[in-house]
């Protein structure tokens, strides 16, 4: 009989090693970023592209990857963004069929930091 692989769970902050993570990684930012993303999907977004910087988000929009940028830097709506990181404000928008680009100081930065993981 073969031995079942052991699973481990580690809880890390963004500063404590997400870049070194391998295997399956789950990043949870329940306060804003992923709640805002869920609301964008509820409002019809077809896809959400996440990035870790305002510069990258704006460049993706300029390249035609998405139609709107939403998110924040240190809690404030980033210059040039269409929406802040606000589930309530996003709930007032119509994203039907659109691709939206999301960049935040913590949630999406964590996803990008863990990009070496086998599964996010």
Secondary structure, DSSP 8 states (H G I E B T S, - for coil): -------------TTTTGGG--SB-----TTTHHHHHHHHHHTT-SEEEEES-HHHHHHHHHTTS-SEEEEEETTEE-TT-SB-S-HHHHTTS--TT-EEEEE-TTHHHHHHHTTTSSB-
